[in-house]
């Protein structure tokens, strides 16, 4: 097998020059990581609302080892640092490996559903566990869709969302 046969492929429909630079740097970083780990993967790049989304997928499930939520979060932070070191600008990119973001979105939906059930059963509020700013944004959107209110509380790693009527 040649190097070309095992190299990850990159599909990049990115809109702005800054986002393209950020996306290219991030994709290069992830490609190197996959090469070091001897893993194959396809990298897809998107820009939504000024934020770069990098999705890494494969057909054989080999990325399963990297798709655990804690691992994806750590790799996302490392990728952001690599982009920042190269550009001098803070990166807000979102990394998805092997569908980990969809799995987490499903988990967040369950958390919101449970919180809403508690409030409907008589609780005045329901606090969710600490999560990243991106995940809190998703939760705020999910809560609003259900007609409820939410706010983030706490600082740093303890920052979490509280749902109310």
C-alpha distance (Angstrom), angle and dihedral (degrees) to the residues before:
residue distance angle dihedral
X1 . . .
X2 3.80 . .
X3 3.78 125.8 .
X4 3.79 88.5 -106.9
X5 3.81 90.1 57.3
X6 3.81 92.9 56.5
X7 3.80 99.8 36.2
X8 3.80 116.3 110.3
X9 3.77 115.8 -110.0
X10 3.78 121.7 -127.7
X11 3.81 125.2 -149.4
X12 3.79 109.8 -172.8
X13 3.83 122.3 -177.5
X14 3.83 94.5 164.2
X15 3.81 122.6 156.8
X16 3.83 114.3 -156.4
X17 3.82 130.2 49.8
X18 3.82 92.8 -123.7
X19 3.79 91.2 48.6
X20 3.81 90.1 46.4
X21 3.81 90.8 53.3
X22 3.80 91.0 47.3
X23 3.80 92.0 45.7
X24 3.81 94.1 47.2
X25 3.80 92.8 49.5
X26 3.80 91.8 46.3
X27 3.81 92.8 46.9
X28 3.81 91.2 49.6
X29 3.81 90.1 50.0
X30 3.82 92.7 49.9
X31 3.82 91.7 44.8
X32 3.81 89.6 54.8
X33 3.80 90.6 48.4
X34 3.80 91.5 51.0
X35 3.79 90.4 48.3
X36 3.82 91.4 51.0
X37 3.81 89.6 49.5
X38 3.82 90.1 45.2
X39 3.81 90.4 -125.0
X40 3.77 128.6 142.0
X41 3.77 120.4 -137.3
X42 3.77 143.7 156.4
X43 3.78 115.8 -128.0
X44 3.78 119.8 -151.0
X45 3.79 120.8 -172.3
X46 3.80 126.1 -157.7
X47 3.77 135.0 169.9
X48 3.79 118.4 -145.4
X49 3.80 123.4 173.2
X50 3.80 91.9 -16.5
X51 3.81 93.6 -52.0
X52 3.81 125.1 113.4
X53 3.81 116.6 -130.2
X54 3.80 116.2 -162.4
X55 3.81 115.9 -168.0
X56 3.78 122.0 -171.1
X57 3.78 117.7 -165.5
X58 3.77 139.2 165.9
X59 3.76 136.8 -173.0
X60 3.80 100.2 -132.1
X61 3.79 101.3 52.3
X62 3.82 93.7 -116.0
X63 3.81 90.2 132.1
X64 3.79 89.3 65.0
X65 3.81 87.5 95.9
X66 3.83 90.0 61.2
X67 3.81 98.8 38.1
X68 3.81 99.6 79.3
X69 3.83 109.5 119.6
X70 3.82 94.8 -118.1
X71 3.79 91.3 48.4
X72 3.80 93.3 48.1
X73 3.81 90.5 49.4
X74 3.80 91.4 50.6
X75 3.82 92.7 46.7
X76 3.80 90.0 47.0
X77 3.81 90.5 54.4
X78 3.81 92.1 46.9
X79 3.80 90.1 49.4
X80 3.79 91.0 48.8
X81 3.81 90.0 51.0
X82 3.82 90.5 49.9
X83 3.82 90.3 51.7
X84 3.81 92.0 46.5
X85 3.81 91.9 48.9
X86 3.80 89.4 53.3
X87 3.82 100.0 40.9
X88 3.79 103.2 26.2
X89 3.82 87.6 -130.9
X90 3.80 129.7 110.4
X91 3.80 111.3 -104.3
X92 3.80 123.8 -142.2
X93 3.79 95.9 -177.7
X94 3.77 119.8 149.6
X95 3.80 119.0 -139.5
X96 3.79 124.2 -155.7
X97 3.78 121.0 -174.7
X98 3.77 121.3 -171.1
X99 3.80 94.6 -19.1
X100 3.81 94.4 -53.7
X101 3.82 92.8 141.5
X102 3.81 92.9 55.0
X103 3.79 90.2 48.7
X104 3.81 90.6 49.9
X105 3.83 91.6 46.9
X106 3.82 88.6 54.9
X107 3.80 89.8 49.7
X108 3.82 91.0 49.3
X109 3.82 89.9 50.5
X110 3.82 89.1 54.9
X111 3.83 90.6 49.8
X112 3.81 91.2 50.8
X113 3.82 91.9 46.5
X114 3.82 90.3 51.9
X115 3.82 91.9 47.4
X116 3.81 91.5 50.2
X117 3.82 90.6 48.7
X118 3.83 90.0 52.9
X119 3.80 91.4 51.1
X120 3.79 92.3 46.3
X121 3.82 87.5 51.1
X122 3.81 90.6 57.7
X123 3.81 109.4 -82.3
X124 3.79 114.3 133.0
X125 3.82 92.1 -142.6
X126 3.78 142.9 -1.1
X127 3.80 122.9 -146.5
X128 3.79 118.9 -149.8
X129 3.81 123.8 -151.8
X130 3.82 120.8 -88.7
X131 3.79 114.5 -79.4
X132 3.78 142.4 164.0
X133 3.80 122.6 -76.0
X134 3.81 89.7 -108.0
X135 3.80 91.6 53.4
X136 3.81 91.5 45.7
X137 3.82 88.6 53.2
X138 3.80 89.6 53.0
X139 3.81 90.0 48.5
X140 3.82 92.4 49.6
X141 3.81 88.9 52.9
X142 3.82 92.7 47.6
X143 3.81 91.9 47.9
X144 3.82 92.0 49.2
X145 3.82 90.2 50.8
X146 3.81 87.9 58.1
X147 3.81 91.6 50.9
X148 3.79 96.2 -109.0
X149 3.82 133.1 117.5
X150 3.80 129.1 -117.2
X151 3.78 137.7 -175.7
X152 3.78 133.9 -175.0
X153 3.79 116.3 -120.6
X154 3.78 135.4 -178.9
X155 3.78 132.9 35.5
X156 3.79 135.8 -86.4
X157 3.79 115.9 -26.1
X158 3.83 90.0 -1.4
X159 3.82 94.1 59.7
X160 3.79 108.7 125.0
X161 3.79 141.9 159.6
X162 3.79 125.7 -102.1
X163 3.80 118.0 -159.4
X164 3.81 121.8 -151.1
X165 3.78 136.6 168.6
